[in-house]
Each structure stands twice: as structure tokens, then as C-alpha cells.
């Protein structure tokens, strides 16, 4: 499972971006460049944080597998 956490992090960040953008589009009924920039910053932050968290989880999982 080496490197699989990057794909999970990208999936989580993409879903967060889509849900946030659609929510703002449904609530405000218009698209501003400000909304897109805020959602892009949210995407980057969620991707970085989830990549770190999933990387730690993968390290723990690999260490546990070595112990067994």
C-alpha cells in the first residue's frame, strides 16, 4: 500500500471542493471568482492535511503488519 494515501487524500479534497462549491452555488445562485478562490484554497488545505494524516495512518498500518 505504498503511496495509496495520496490518492485517498486527493479523493477527499476533491469531494470537499465539489460539495463546498455546489453548496455556495445553490445558496447564492451565482458564481464569483471569490467563491472559486476560497474553494481552491480549501482544496489545497484539505489535500495537504489529509495527505499527512493518511500518510501517518499508512505508516502505522505498515508497522502493524511487520509486527504480525
PQR file with spaces between the fields and no chain letter, atoms N, CA, C, O and H, PARSE charges and radii, in Angstrom:
ATOM       1  N    UNK     1       0.813   -1.200    0.000 -0.4000 1.5000
ATOM       2  CA   UNK     1       0.000    0.000    0.000 -0.0000 2.0000
ATOM       3  C    UNK     1       0.851    1.256    0.000  0.5500 1.7000
ATOM       4  O    UNK     1       0.453    2.270    0.573 -0.5500 1.4000
ATOM       5  N    UNK     2       1.962    1.210   -0.603 -0.4000 1.5000
ATOM       6  CA   UNK     2       2.814    2.396   -0.602 -0.0000 2.0000
ATOM       7  C    UNK     2       2.261    3.437   -1.566  0.5500 1.7000
ATOM       8  O    UNK     2       2.020    3.150   -2.739 -0.5500 1.4000
ATOM       9  H    UNK     2       2.286    0.386   -1.069  0.4000 1.0000
ATOM      10  N    UNK     3       2.068    4.626   -1.065 -0.4000 1.5000
ATOM      11  CA   UNK     3       1.626    5.727   -1.888 -0.0000 2.0000
ATOM      12  C    UNK     3       0.138    5.797   -2.146  0.5500 1.7000
ATOM      13  O    UNK     3      -0.324    6.712   -2.828 -0.5500 1.4000
ATOM      14  H    UNK     3       2.264    4.859   -0.113  0.4000 1.0000
ATOM      15  N    UNK     4      -0.611    4.869   -1.627 -0.4000 1.5000
ATOM      16  CA   UNK     4      -2.053    4.865   -1.855 -0.0000 2.0000
ATOM      17  C    UNK     4      -2.738    6.003   -1.104  0.5500 1.7000
ATOM      18  O    UNK     4      -3.823    6.439   -1.490 -0.5500 1.4000
ATOM      19  H    UNK     4      -0.235    4.126   -1.073  0.4000 1.0000
ATOM      20  N    UNK     5      -2.111    6.481   -0.036 -0.4000 1.5000
ATOM      21  CA   UNK     5      -2.709    7.547    0.752 -0.0000 2.0000
ATOM      22  C    UNK     5      -2.825    8.843   -0.040  0.5500 1.7000
ATOM      23  O    UNK     5      -3.701    9.658    0.249 -0.5500 1.4000
ATOM      24  H    UNK     5      -1.230    6.127    0.277  0.4000 1.0000
ATOM      25  N    UNK     6      -1.968    9.051   -1.028 -0.4000 1.5000
ATOM      26  CA   UNK     6      -2.059   10.263   -1.846 -0.0000 2.0000
ATOM      27  C    UNK     6      -3.344   10.279   -2.666  0.5500 1.7000
ATOM      28  O    UNK     6      -3.947   11.333   -2.865 -0.5500 1.4000
ATOM      29  H    UNK     6      -1.257    8.388   -1.264  0.4000 1.0000
ATOM      30  N    UNK     7      -3.757    9.118   -3.134 -0.4000 1.5000
ATOM      31  CA   UNK     7      -4.989    9.035   -3.900 -0.0000 2.0000
ATOM      32  C    UNK     7      -6.206    9.259   -3.008  0.5500 1.7000
ATOM      33  O    UNK     7      -7.164    9.915   -3.415 -0.5500 1.4000
ATOM      34  H    UNK     7      -3.267    8.261   -2.972  0.4000 1.0000
ATOM      35  N    UNK     8      -6.171    8.718   -1.802 -0.4000 1.5000
ATOM      36  CA   UNK     8      -7.266    8.951   -0.862 -0.0000 2.0000
ATOM      37  C    UNK     8      -7.341   10.428   -0.473  0.5500 1.7000
ATOM      38  O    UNK     8      -8.432   10.984   -0.350 -0.5500 1.4000
ATOM      39  H    UNK     8      -5.392    8.184   -1.471  0.4000 1.0000
ATOM      40  N    UNK     9      -6.188   11.059   -0.281 -0.4000 1.5000
ATOM      41  CA   UNK     9      -6.167   12.476    0.060 -0.0000 2.0000
ATOM      42  C    UNK     9      -6.743   13.311   -1.079  0.5500 1.7000
ATOM      43  O    UNK     9      -7.491   14.260   -0.843 -0.5500 1.4000
ATOM      44  H    UNK     9      -5.302   10.607   -0.381  0.4000 1.0000
ATOM      45  N    UNK    10      -6.394   12.957   -2.312 -0.4000 1.5000
ATOM      46  CA   UNK    10      -6.938   13.683   -3.468 -0.0000 2.0000
ATOM      47  C    UNK    10      -8.441   13.479   -3.583  0.5500 1.7000
ATOM      48  O    UNK    10      -9.166   14.408   -3.940 -0.5500 1.4000
ATOM      49  H    UNK    10      -5.787   12.186   -2.504  0.4000 1.0000
ATOM      50  N    UNK    11      -8.917   12.275   -3.285 -0.4000 1.5000
ATOM      51  CA   UNK    11     -10.350   11.990   -3.318 -0.0000 2.0000
ATOM      52  C    UNK    11     -11.092   12.819   -2.274  0.5500 1.7000
ATOM      53  O    UNK    11     -12.125   13.413   -2.580 -0.5500 1.4000
ATOM      54  H    UNK    11      -8.329   11.521   -2.995  0.4000 1.0000
ATOM      55  N    UNK    12     -10.586   12.866   -1.065 -0.4000 1.5000
ATOM      56  CA   UNK    12     -11.230   13.628    0.000 -0.0000 2.0000
ATOM      57  C    UNK    12     -11.240   15.120   -0.339  0.5500 1.7000
ATOM      58  O    UNK    12     -12.251   15.794   -0.144 -0.5500 1.4000
ATOM      59  H    UNK    12      -9.746   12.383   -0.816  0.4000 1.0000
ATOM      60  N    UNK    13     -10.125   15.629   -0.841 -0.4000 1.5000
ATOM      61  CA   UNK    13     -10.050   17.047   -1.190 -0.0000 2.0000
ATOM      62  C    UNK    13     -10.976   17.378   -2.365  0.5500 1.7000
ATOM      63  O    UNK    13     -11.594   18.443   -2.379 -0.5500 1.4000
ATOM      64  H    UNK    13      -9.304   15.081   -1.000  0.4000 1.0000
ATOM      65  N    UNK    14     -11.077   16.497   -3.331 -0.4000 1.5000
ATOM      66  CA   UNK    14     -11.959   16.738   -4.476 -0.0000 2.0000
ATOM      67  C    UNK    14     -13.424   16.742   -4.057  0.5500 1.7000
ATOM      68  O    UNK    14     -14.193   17.605   -4.479 -0.5500 1.4000
ATOM      69  H    UNK    14     -10.575   15.633   -3.320  0.4000 1.0000
ATOM      70  N    UNK    15     -13.804   15.788   -3.236 -0.4000 1.5000
ATOM      71  CA   UNK    15     -15.191   15.735   -2.764 -0.0000 2.0000
ATOM      72  C    UNK    15     -15.514   16.970   -1.930  0.5500 1.7000
ATOM      73  O    UNK    15     -16.611   17.516   -2.043 -0.5500 1.4000
ATOM      74  H    UNK    15     -13.180   15.087   -2.892  0.4000 1.0000
ATOM      75  N    UNK    16     -14.590   17.413   -1.104 -0.4000 1.5000
ATOM      76  CA   UNK    16     -14.792   18.616   -0.304 -0.0000 2.0000
ATOM      77  C    UNK    16     -14.959   19.839   -1.193  0.5500 1.7000
ATOM      78  O    UNK    16     -15.831   20.673   -0.946 -0.5500 1.4000
ATOM      79  H    UNK    16     -13.699   16.969   -1.012  0.4000 1.0000
ATOM      80  N    UNK    17     -14.137   19.953   -2.217 -0.4000 1.5000
ATOM      81  CA   UNK    17     -14.230   21.068   -3.150 -0.0000 2.0000
ATOM      82  C    UNK    17     -15.578   21.080   -3.863  0.5500 1.7000
ATOM      83  O    UNK    17     -16.218   22.127   -3.962 -0.5500 1.4000
ATOM      84  H    UNK    17     -13.429   19.276   -2.418  0.4000 1.0000
ATOM      85  N    UNK    18     -16.007   19.938   -4.352 -0.4000 1.5000
ATOM      86  CA   UNK    18     -17.258   19.860   -5.100 -0.0000 2.0000
ATOM      87  C    UNK    18     -18.453   20.169   -4.204  0.5500 1.7000
ATOM      88  O    UNK    18     -19.343   20.922   -4.597 -0.5500 1.4000
ATOM      89  H    UNK    18     -15.487   19.088   -4.272  0.4000 1.0000
ATOM      90  N    UNK    19     -18.478   19.597   -3.013 -0.4000 1.5000
ATOM      91  CA   UNK    19     -19.599   19.846   -2.101 -0.0000 2.0000
ATOM      92  C    UNK    19     -19.645   21.311   -1.678  0.5500 1.7000
ATOM      93  O    UNK    19     -20.721   21.908   -1.637 -0.5500 1.4000
ATOM      94  H    UNK    19     -17.755   18.985   -2.694  0.4000 1.0000
ATOM      95  N    UNK    20     -18.500   21.894   -1.365 -0.4000 1.5000
ATOM      96  CA   UNK    20     -18.456   23.290   -0.957 -0.0000 2.0000
ATOM      97  C    UNK    20     -18.889   24.211   -2.088  0.5500 1.7000
ATOM      98  O    UNK    20     -19.661   25.145   -1.871 -0.5500 1.4000
ATOM      99  H    UNK    20     -17.625   21.410   -1.398  0.4000 1.0000
ATOM     100  N    UNK    21     -18.394   23.950   -3.291 -0.4000 1.5000
ATOM     101  CA   UNK    21     -18.746   24.793   -4.427 -0.0000 2.0000
ATOM     102  C    UNK    21     -20.235   24.674   -4.764  0.5500 1.7000
ATOM     103  O    UNK    21     -20.889   25.684   -5.022 -0.5500 1.4000
ATOM     104  H    UNK    21     -17.767   23.192   -3.467  0.4000 1.0000
ATOM     105  N    UNK    22     -20.770   23.467   -4.765 -0.4000 1.5000
ATOM     106  CA   UNK    22     -22.191   23.287   -5.067 -0.0000 2.0000
ATOM     107  C    UNK    22     -23.075   23.912   -3.997  0.5500 1.7000
ATOM     108  O    UNK    22     -24.118   24.484   -4.312 -0.5500 1.4000
ATOM     109  H    UNK    22     -20.239   22.647   -4.555  0.4000 1.0000
ATOM     110  N    UNK    23     -22.672   23.809   -2.747 -0.4000 1.5000
ATOM     111  CA   UNK    23     -23.444   24.427   -1.675 -0.0000 2.0000
ATOM     112  C    UNK    23     -23.502   25.942   -1.855  0.5500 1.7000
ATOM     113  O    UNK    23     -24.567   26.546   -1.728 -0.5500 1.4000
ATOM     114  H    UNK    23     -21.825   23.344   -2.491  0.4000 1.0000
ATOM     115  N    UNK    24     -22.353   26.554   -2.150 -0.4000 1.5000
ATOM     116  CA   UNK    24     -22.336   28.003   -2.353 -0.0000 2.0000
ATOM     117  C    UNK    24     -23.116   28.397   -3.597  0.5500 1.7000
ATOM     118  O    UNK    24     -23.762   29.445   -3.616 -0.5500 1.4000
ATOM     119  H    UNK    24     -21.487   26.064   -2.253  0.4000 1.0000
ATOM     120  N    UNK    25     -23.066   27.573   -4.629 -0.4000 1.5000
ATOM     121  CA   UNK    25     -23.809   27.869   -5.849 -0.0000 2.0000
ATOM     122  C    UNK    25     -25.316   27.765   -5.607  0.5500 1.7000
ATOM     123  O    UNK    25     -26.082   28.583   -6.117 -0.5500 1.4000
ATOM     124  H    UNK    25     -22.542   26.722   -4.613  0.4000 1.0000
ATOM     125  N    UNK    26     -25.743   26.770   -4.838 -0.4000 1.5000
ATOM     126  CA   UNK    26     -27.171   26.600   -4.558 -0.0000 2.0000
ATOM     127  C    UNK    26     -27.678   27.700   -3.632  0.5500 1.7000
ATOM     128  O    UNK    26     -28.793   28.189   -3.817 -0.5500 1.4000
ATOM     129  H    UNK    26     -25.121   26.105   -4.424  0.4000 1.0000
ATOM     130  N    UNK    27     -26.888   28.096   -2.648 -0.4000 1.5000
ATOM     131  CA   UNK    27     -27.331   29.103   -1.690 -0.0000 2.0000
ATOM     132  C    UNK    27     -27.354   30.500   -2.310  0.5500 1.7000
ATOM     133  O    UNK    27     -28.329   31.232   -2.139 -0.5500 1.4000
ATOM     134  H    UNK    27     -25.983   27.698   -2.498  0.4000 1.0000
ATOM     135  N    UNK    28     -26.294   30.880   -3.026 -0.4000 1.5000
ATOM     136  CA   UNK    28     -26.174   32.247   -3.541 -0.0000 2.0000
ATOM     137  C    UNK    28     -26.626   32.403   -4.995  0.5500 1.7000
ATOM     138  O    UNK    28     -26.769   33.536   -5.454 -0.5500 1.4000
ATOM     139  H    UNK    28     -25.501   30.286   -3.165  0.4000 1.0000
ATOM     140  N    UNK    29     -26.854   31.333   -5.728 -0.4000 1.5000
ATOM     141  CA   UNK    29     -27.340   31.342   -7.103 -0.0000 2.0000
ATOM     142  C    UNK    29     -26.448   32.107   -8.080  0.5500 1.7000
ATOM     143  O    UNK    29     -26.915   32.550   -9.129 -0.5500 1.4000
ATOM     144  H    UNK    29     -26.737   30.413   -5.355  0.4000 1.0000
ATOM     145  N    UNK    30     -25.197   32.260   -7.749 -0.4000 1.5000
ATOM     146  CA   UNK    30     -24.263   32.899   -8.670 -0.0000 2.0000
ATOM     147  C    UNK    30     -22.852   32.417   -8.356  0.5500 1.7000
ATOM     148  O    UNK    30     -22.582   31.893   -7.276 -0.5500 1.4000
ATOM     149  H    UNK    30     -24.818   31.900   -6.897  0.4000 1.0000
ATOM     150  N    UNK    31     -21.977   32.603   -9.306 -0.4000 1.5000
ATOM     151  CA   UNK    31     -20.598   32.157   -9.129 -0.0000 2.0000
ATOM     152  C    UNK    31     -19.691   33.377   -9.200  0.5500 1.7000
ATOM     153  O    UNK    31     -19.647   34.065  -10.219 -0.5500 1.4000
ATOM     154  H    UNK    31     -22.196   33.029  -10.184  0.4000 1.0000
ATOM     155  N    UNK    32     -18.984   33.639   -8.139 -0.4000 1.5000
ATOM     156  CA   UNK    32     -17.988   34.712   -8.106 -0.0000 2.0000
ATOM     157  C    UNK    32     -16.603   34.103   -8.139  0.5500 1.7000
ATOM     158  O    UNK    32     -16.409   32.950   -7.754 -0.5500 1.4000
ATOM     159  H    UNK    32     -19.020   33.080   -7.310  0.4000 1.0000
ATOM     160  N    UNK    33     -15.653   34.874   -8.594 -0.4000 1.5000
ATOM     161  CA   UNK    33     -14.263   34.408   -8.586 -0.0000 2.0000
ATOM     162  C    UNK    33     -13.795   34.223   -7.142  0.5500 1.7000
ATOM     163  O    UNK    33     -12.922   33.400   -6.870 -0.5500 1.4000
ATOM     164  H    UNK    33     -15.810   35.811   -8.906  0.4000 1.0000
ATOM     165  N    UNK    34     -14.374   34.987   -6.226 -0.4000 1.5000
ATOM     166  CA   UNK    34     -14.024   34.866   -4.808 -0.0000 2.0000
ATOM     167  C    UNK    34     -14.407   33.489   -4.272  0.5500 1.7000
ATOM     168  O    UNK    34     -13.652   32.891   -3.505 -0.5500 1.4000
ATOM     169  H    UNK    34     -15.084   35.656   -6.447  0.4000 1.0000
ATOM     170  N    UNK    35     -15.576   32.982   -4.672 -0.4000 1.5000
ATOM     171  CA   UNK    35     -16.001   31.649   -4.246 -0.0000 2.0000
ATOM     172  C    UNK    35     -15.047   30.580   -4.766  0.5500 1.7000
ATOM     173  O    UNK    35     -14.686   29.649   -4.046 -0.5500 1.4000
ATOM     174  H    UNK    35     -16.189   33.468   -5.294  0.4000 1.0000
ATOM     175  N    UNK    36     -14.650   30.725   -6.010 -0.4000 1.5000
ATOM     176  CA   UNK    36     -13.752   29.742   -6.616 -0.0000 2.0000
ATOM     177  C    UNK    36     -12.394   29.761   -5.935  0.5500 1.7000
ATOM     178  O    UNK    36     -11.811   28.706   -5.684 -0.5500 1.4000
ATOM     179  H    UNK    36     -14.943   31.481   -6.595  0.4000 1.0000
ATOM     180  N    UNK    37     -11.886   30.945   -5.634 -0.4000 1.5000
ATOM     181  CA   UNK    37     -10.582   31.049   -4.958 -0.0000 2.0000
ATOM     182  C    UNK    37     -10.649   30.473   -3.543  0.5500 1.7000
ATOM     183  O    UNK    37      -9.732   29.773   -3.115 -0.5500 1.4000
ATOM     184  H    UNK    37     -12.360   31.802   -5.837  0.4000 1.0000
ATOM     185  N    UNK    38     -11.721   30.762   -2.822 -0.4000 1.5000
ATOM     186  CA   UNK    38     -11.865   30.219   -1.472 -0.0000 2.0000
ATOM     187  C    UNK    38     -11.952   28.704   -1.505  0.5500 1.7000
ATOM     188  O    UNK    38     -11.350   28.027   -0.671 -0.5500 1.4000
ATOM     189  H    UNK    38     -12.466   31.331   -3.170  0.4000 1.0000
ATOM     190  N    UNK    39     -12.690   28.172   -2.457 -0.4000 1.5000
ATOM     191  CA   UNK    39     -12.804   26.720   -2.570 -0.0000 2.0000
ATOM     192  C    UNK    39     -11.489   26.087   -3.002  0.5500 1.7000
ATOM     193  O    UNK    39     -11.168   24.976   -2.578 -0.5500 1.4000
ATOM     194  H    UNK    39     -13.179   28.722   -3.135  0.4000 1.0000
ATOM     195  N    UNK    40     -10.727   26.779   -3.837 -0.4000 1.5000
ATOM     196  CA   UNK    40      -9.416   26.243   -4.234 -0.0000 2.0000
ATOM     197  C    UNK    40      -8.458   26.222   -3.051  0.5500 1.7000
ATOM     198  O    UNK    40      -7.709   25.261   -2.878 -0.5500 1.4000
ATOM     199  H    UNK    40     -10.987   27.681   -4.181  0.4000 1.0000
ATOM     200  N    UNK    41      -8.473   27.270   -2.240 -0.4000 1.5000
ATOM     201  CA   UNK    41      -7.639   27.287   -1.029 -0.0000 2.0000
ATOM     202  C    UNK    41      -8.077   26.180   -0.085  0.5500 1.7000
ATOM     203  O    UNK    41      -7.240   25.512    0.524 -0.5500 1.4000
ATOM     204  H    UNK    41      -9.081   28.051   -2.381  0.4000 1.0000
ATOM     205  N    UNK    42      -9.389   25.979    0.040 -0.4000 1.5000
ATOM     206  CA   UNK    42      -9.906   24.881    0.858 -0.0000 2.0000
ATOM     207  C    UNK    42      -9.438   23.540    0.322  0.5500 1.7000
ATOM     208  O    UNK    42      -9.065   22.659    1.097 -0.5500 1.4000
ATOM     209  H    UNK    42     -10.069   26.521   -0.454  0.4000 1.0000
ATOM     210  N    UNK    43      -9.453   23.372   -1.003 -0.4000 1.5000
ATOM     211  CA   UNK    43      -8.984   22.139   -1.628 -0.0000 2.0000
ATOM     212  C    UNK    43      -7.523   21.872   -1.275  0.5500 1.7000
ATOM     213  O    UNK    43      -7.166   20.759   -0.889 -0.5500 1.4000
ATOM     214  H    UNK    43      -9.756   24.087   -1.633  0.4000 1.0000
ATOM     215  N    UNK    44      -6.687   22.887   -1.408 -0.4000 1.5000
ATOM     216  CA   UNK    44      -5.257   22.716   -1.130 -0.0000 2.0000
ATOM     217  C    UNK    44      -5.028   22.375    0.335  0.5500 1.7000
ATOM     218  O    UNK    44      -4.246   21.477    0.647 -0.5500 1.4000
ATOM     219  H    UNK    44      -6.977   23.791   -1.722  0.4000 1.0000
ATOM     220  N    UNK    45      -5.701   23.082    1.233 -0.4000 1.5000
ATOM     221  CA   UNK    45      -5.519   22.810    2.664 -0.0000 2.0000
ATOM     222  C    UNK    45      -6.005   21.418    3.053  0.5500 1.7000
ATOM     223  O    UNK    45      -5.337   20.710    3.808 -0.5500 1.4000
ATOM     224  H    UNK    45      -6.336   23.811    0.980  0.4000 1.0000
ATOM     225  N    UNK    46      -7.159   21.032    2.541 -0.4000 1.5000
ATOM     226  CA   UNK    46      -7.679   19.698    2.854 -0.0000 2.0000
ATOM     227  C    UNK    46      -6.773   18.635    2.271  0.5500 1.7000
ATOM     228  O    UNK    46      -6.552   17.603    2.904 -0.5500 1.4000
ATOM     229  H    UNK    46      -7.701   21.607    1.929  0.4000 1.0000
ATOM     230  N    UNK    47      -6.235   18.863    1.064 -0.4000 1.5000
ATOM     231  CA   UNK    47      -5.338   17.886    0.457 -0.0000 2.0000
ATOM     232  C    UNK    47      -4.064   17.714    1.285  0.5500 1.7000
ATOM     233  O    UNK    47      -3.631   16.587    1.527 -0.5500 1.4000
ATOM     234  H    UNK    47      -6.415   19.701    0.550  0.4000 1.0000
ATOM     235  N    UNK    48      -3.472   18.804    1.713 -0.4000 1.5000
ATOM     236  CA   UNK    48      -2.231   18.725    2.486 -0.0000 2.0000
ATOM     237  C    UNK    48      -2.464   18.032    3.830  0.5500 1.7000
ATOM     238  O    UNK    48      -1.704   17.148    4.223 -0.5500 1.4000
ATOM     239  H    UNK    48      -3.823   19.719    1.517  0.4000 1.0000
ATOM     240  N    UNK    49      -3.520   18.442    4.523 -0.4000 1.5000
ATOM     241  CA   UNK    49      -3.801   17.853    5.843 -0.0000 2.0000
ATOM     242  C    UNK    49      -4.153   16.374    5.719  0.5500 1.7000
ATOM     243  O    UNK    49      -3.659   15.548    6.486 -0.5500 1.4000
ATOM     244  H    UNK    49      -4.138   19.161    4.204  0.4000 1.0000
ATOM     245  N    UNK    50      -5.006   16.042    4.756 -0.4000 1.5000
ATOM     246  CA   UNK    50      -5.389   14.637    4.628 -0.0000 2.0000
ATOM     247  C    UNK    50      -4.239   13.782    4.119  0.5500 1.7000
ATOM     248  O    UNK    50      -4.156   12.602    4.458 -0.5500 1.4000
ATOM     249  H    UNK    50      -5.408   16.714    4.133  0.4000 1.0000
ATOM     250  N    UNK    51      -3.352   14.350    3.314 -0.4000 1.5000
ATOM     251  CA   UNK    51      -2.173   13.597    2.871 -0.0000 2.0000
ATOM     252  C    UNK    51      -1.268   13.266    4.057  0.5500 1.7000
ATOM     253  O    UNK    51      -0.734   12.161    4.148 -0.5500 1.4000
ATOM     254  H    UNK    51      -3.419   15.309    3.039  0.4000 1.0000
ATOM     255  N    UNK    52      -1.104   14.210    4.946 -0.4000 1.5000
ATOM     256  CA   UNK    52      -0.280   13.972    6.135 -0.0000 2.0000
ATOM     257  C    UNK    52      -0.941   12.934    7.042  0.5500 1.7000
ATOM     258  O    UNK    52      -0.286   12.001    7.506 -0.5500 1.4000
ATOM     259  H    UNK    52      -1.538   15.108    4.872  0.4000 1.0000
ATOM     260  N    UNK    53      -2.234   13.101    7.288 -0.4000 1.5000
ATOM     261  CA   UNK    53      -2.949   12.184    8.182 -0.0000 2.0000
ATOM     262  C    UNK    53      -2.974   10.774    7.607  0.5500 1.7000
ATOM     263  O    UNK    53      -2.692    9.813    8.323 -0.5500 1.4000
ATOM     264  H    UNK    53      -2.766   13.859    6.911  0.4000 1.0000
ATOM     265  N    UNK    54      -3.309   10.633    6.317 -0.4000 1.5000
ATOM     266  CA   UNK    54      -3.340    9.310    5.697 -0.0000 2.0000
ATOM     267  C    UNK    54      -1.941    8.708    5.595  0.5500 1.7000
ATOM     268  O    UNK    54      -1.789    7.487    5.636 -0.5500 1.4000
ATOM     269  H    UNK    54      -3.539   11.414    5.735  0.4000 1.0000
ATOM     270  N    UNK    55      -0.922    9.551    5.463 -0.4000 1.5000
ATOM     271  CA   UNK    55       0.452    9.038    5.475 -0.0000 2.0000
ATOM     272  C    UNK    55       0.810    8.430    6.815  0.5500 1.7000
ATOM     273  O    UNK    55       1.435    7.372    6.878 -0.5500 1.4000
ATOM     274  H    UNK    55      -1.045   10.543    5.430  0.4000 1.0000
ATOM     275  N    UNK    56       0.410    9.103    7.895 -0.4000 1.5000
ATOM     276  CA   UNK    56       0.641    8.551    9.230 -0.0000 2.0000
ATOM     277  C    UNK    56      -0.133    7.258    9.442  0.5500 1.7000
ATOM     278  O    UNK    56       0.383    6.307   10.029 -0.5500 1.4000
ATOM     279  H    UNK    56      -0.098    9.963    7.844  0.4000 1.0000
ATOM     280  N    UNK    57      -1.363    7.227    8.966 -0.4000 1.5000
ATOM     281  CA   UNK    57      -2.165    6.008    9.104 -0.0000 2.0000
ATOM     282  C    UNK    57      -1.530    4.859    8.337  0.5500 1.7000
ATOM     283  O    UNK    57      -1.520    3.724    8.812 -0.5500 1.4000
ATOM     284  H    UNK    57      -1.782    7.999    8.490  0.4000 1.0000
ATOM     285  N    UNK    58      -1.001    5.148    7.152 -0.4000 1.5000
ATOM     286  CA   UNK    58      -0.345    4.100    6.380 -0.0000 2.0000
ATOM     287  C    UNK    58       0.927    3.617    7.070  0.5500 1.7000
ATOM     288  O    UNK    58       1.217    2.421    7.063 -0.5500 1.4000
ATOM     289  H    UNK    58      -1.009    6.070    6.766  0.4000 1.0000
ATOM     290  N    UNK    59       1.684    4.529    7.663 -0.4000 1.5000
ATOM     291  CA   UNK    59       2.873    4.122    8.414 -0.0000 2.0000
ATOM     292  C    UNK    59       2.506    3.230    9.599  0.5500 1.7000
ATOM     293  O    UNK    59       3.174    2.228    9.855 -0.5500 1.4000
ATOM     294  H    UNK    59       1.448    5.501    7.669  0.4000 1.0000
ATOM     295  N    UNK    60       1.459    3.588   10.310 -0.4000 1.5000
ATOM     296  CA   UNK    60       1.009    2.771   11.439 -0.0000 2.0000
ATOM     297  C    UNK    60       0.568    1.404   10.948  0.5500 1.7000
ATOM     298  O    UNK    60       0.903    0.389   11.559 -0.5500 1.4000
ATOM     299  H    UNK    60       0.916    4.401   10.102  0.4000 1.0000
ATOM     300  N    UNK    61      -0.179    1.363    9.851 -0.4000 1.5000
ATOM     301  CA   UNK    61      -0.655    0.103    9.297 -0.0000 2.0000
ATOM     302  C    UNK    61       0.510   -0.781    8.848  0.5500 1.7000
ATOM     303  O    UNK    61       0.502   -1.987    9.093 -0.5500 1.4000
ATOM     304  H    UNK    61      -0.452    2.187    9.354  0.4000 1.0000
ATOM     305  N    UNK    62       1.517   -0.184    8.187 -0.4000 1.5000
ATOM     306  CA   UNK    62       2.676   -0.972    7.740 -0.0000 2.0000
ATOM     307  C    UNK    62       3.489   -1.476    8.916  0.5500 1.7000
ATOM     308  O    UNK    62       3.992   -2.599    8.872 -0.5500 1.4000
ATOM     309  H    UNK    62       1.523    0.796    7.987  0.4000 1.0000
ATOM     310  N    UNK    63       3.632   -0.685    9.961 -0.4000 1.5000
ATOM     311  CA   UNK    63       4.341   -1.126   11.155 -0.0000 2.0000
ATOM     312  C    UNK    63       3.600   -2.266   11.838  0.5500 1.7000
ATOM     313  O    UNK    63       4.219   -3.224   12.301 -0.5500 1.4000
ATOM     314  H    UNK    63       3.223    0.227    9.997  0.4000 1.0000
ATOM     315  N    UNK    64       2.283   -2.166   11.900 -0.4000 1.5000
ATOM     316  CA   UNK    64       1.479   -3.231   12.491 -0.0000 2.0000
ATOM     317  C    UNK    64       1.618   -4.524   11.687  0.5500 1.7000
ATOM     318  O    UNK    64       1.706   -5.605   12.269 -0.5500 1.4000
ATOM     319  H    UNK    64       1.780   -1.388   11.524  0.4000 1.0000
ATOM     320  N    UNK    65       1.638   -4.423   10.369 -0.4000 1.5000
ATOM     321  CA   UNK    65       1.792   -5.606    9.531 -0.0000 2.0000
ATOM     322  C    UNK    65       3.166   -6.256    9.743  0.5500 1.7000
ATOM     323  O    UNK    65       3.284   -7.480    9.699 -0.5500 1.4000
ATOM     324  H    UNK    65       1.566   -3.544    9.897  0.4000 1.0000
ATOM     325  N    UNK    66       4.189   -5.452    9.970 -0.4000 1.5000
ATOM     326  CA   UNK    66       5.532   -6.008   10.211 -0.0000 2.0000
ATOM     327  C    UNK    66       5.591   -6.729   11.554  0.5500 1.7000
ATOM     328  O    UNK    66       6.311   -7.716   11.704 -0.5500 1.4000
ATOM     329  H    UNK    66       4.093   -4.457   10.006  0.4000 1.0000
ATOM     330  N    UNK    67       4.828   -6.231   12.530 -0.4000 1.5000
ATOM     331  CA   UNK    67       4.835   -6.867   13.831 -0.0000 2.0000
ATOM     332  C    UNK    67       4.142   -8.227   13.818  0.5500 1.7000
ATOM     333  O    UNK    67       4.472   -9.103   14.618 -0.5500 1.4000
ATOM     334  H    UNK    67       4.243   -5.429   12.407  0.4000 1.0000
ATOM     335  N    UNK    68       3.192   -8.401   12.919 -0.4000 1.5000
ATOM     336  CA   UNK    68       2.484   -9.664   12.848 -0.0000 2.0000
ATOM     337  C    UNK    68       3.328  -10.613   12.044  0.5500 1.7000
ATOM     338  O    UNK    68       2.940  -11.763   11.839 -0.5500 1.4000
ATOM     339  H    UNK    68       2.924   -7.689   12.270  0.4000 1.0000
